[in-house]
Amino acid sequence: MKNLRSKKLQARQFSEEREQRKNNPPRVKKIHVKRVGDFAQIHLDGSQLKFGEFIPQAFLNESPIIVAKHNNEILIVEADKNFFKPGNNELKVVLDDHSVVKLNLE
């Protein structure tokens, strides 16, 4: 019985967080890429990029990359230059349990 109450509480909390995120969605306003040695830094500038205490995860062409900086207005990820392929590259950032940003980089 105790486990059932706990699961219901978690489900309610998850639904409330999803609704809060829906009302405050992330917005990416500007993107720029900067070379730093053998790495590329990808800067995302925007708003609502941070939600709660979730630590974002980032992927370039399905390979995990480093999240170097993350706050409400800025997200900086770093990727080894070997992770890039000719043509389009997909950057996917899981900001939290409710938001994923997908971008195609050329």
MOBELNOR-V355220 format. One record per residue. RES is the residue in three letters. D_LAST is the distance of its C-alpha to the last C-alpha in whole Angstrom. Layout:
res d_last
RES D_LAST
RES D_LAST
This chain:
res d_last
MET 54
LYS 52
ASN 49
LEU 49
ARG 49
SER 46
LYS 44
LYS 45
LEU 44
GLN 41
ALA 40
ARG 41
GLN 39
PHE 36
SER 36
GLU 37
GLU 34
ARG 32
GLU 34
GLN 33
ARG 29
LYS 29
ASN 31
ASN 29
PRO 25
PRO 22
ARG 20
VAL 17
LYS 18
LYS 15
ILE 12
HIS 12
VAL 11
LYS 14
ARG 15
VAL 18
GLY 19
ASP 18
PHE 16
ALA 13
GLN 14
ILE 12
HIS 15
LEU 15
ASP 18
GLY 20
SER 24
GLN 25
LEU 23
LYS 26
PHE 28
GLY 31
GLU 31
PHE 29
ILE 27
PRO 23
GLN 21
ALA 17
PHE 15
LEU 12
ASN 12
GLU 16
SER 17
PRO 19
ILE 17
ILE 20
VAL 20
ALA 22
LYS 23
HIS 23
ASN 25
ASN 26
GLU 23
ILE 21
LEU 19
ILE 18
VAL 16
GLU 16
ALA 15
ASP 16
LYS 13
ASN 15
PHE 13
PHE 9
LYS 9
PRO 8
GLY 6
ASN 5
ASN 6
GLU 9
LEU 11
LYS 14
VAL 17
VAL 20
LEU 22
ASP 26
ASP 27
HIS 27
SER 23
VAL 20
VAL 16
LYS 13
LEU 10
ASN 7
LEU 4
GLU 0
